[in-house]
């Protein structure tokens, strides 16, 4: 594109991103998610693209399936994954209003990942006719990625199984806008202690303190972190007790864990299940749940990266590769099914999940051109 066309495209993308960001859509706000879905649909309805709205019930918004498949075309195509929910509660706009400061455009959810979806969707709208792409394009926008994708995961996996590649609109990594080829697996550990209540002053000796038992378990879990093997365990939530003058009869902790591969996940699960109560009078229950399997870098992923690096070069920038990240996304699901998956193809920026979240406006047009070339030419 020439300079004038680039400026026009940049401004159009900027205005669309602002509209999306100013409609807040946290993961657990059903009405807000439905409003966001309606906004996206309103911006697609004028194009020849086909849109299917998949209802997931009253707890979350719908999945939007936007595609350019011709009638009867059931070939394996390109799955473009995105989410329109954010981690920010309603009202965050007051603390981080949508505004531009130099090259930085701020707003809650702008980097993770509304701008990334805007870029890919803008390119897909231009390629709406089936003859404009080598493969059919299926864009799947989900409403619950930030809360674990518990409702949308079966649909994501079903679409992935019918796809040749998966491209994910998560934001580019902070350093030089790098893409992601490997992510750690993630999950949670719950440990619950059942003690015995008693009056803390009159019959202290009759009680069995569940919080004391859980304190031992906190230390035991934290010791399972192994940086050399890429395993982290972090106790993030503790609940228990009633009032200070009652020996607590119940306490529970929730820990986050990250693992680089399935072998390390199995190893960690074995270690967790070996946890035992320190006080024999206070039994514990242990639950280990792997929410997202690890996204491994495979030869097929490397080949997909090489192709996409060519498309990035056409668009005028170098697509570099980030090291394995501890953050997870829906790419974990598709990669675990053996589908070549490339992630972190969204906008350049920084500050995900913070009140300083922003994107770099000057890179929007190039990133959009990358999506245009990739969706049109990948085969």
PyMOL commands that set and color helices and strands:
alter all, ss='L'
color gray80, all
select helices_A, chain A and resi 3-21+30-44+92-95+110-126+130-132+145-147+153-161+175-177+204-206+210-222+227-229+262-273+299-315+331-336+361-377
alter helices_A, ss='H'
color red, helices_A
select strands_A, chain A and resi 50-54+63-67+77-83+100-101+104-106+137-142+163-168+179-180+185-194+198-199+232-240+246-247+250-259+283-292+321-322+340-342+349-350+358-360
alter strands_A, ss='S'
color yellow, strands_A
deselect
rebuild
show_as cartoon
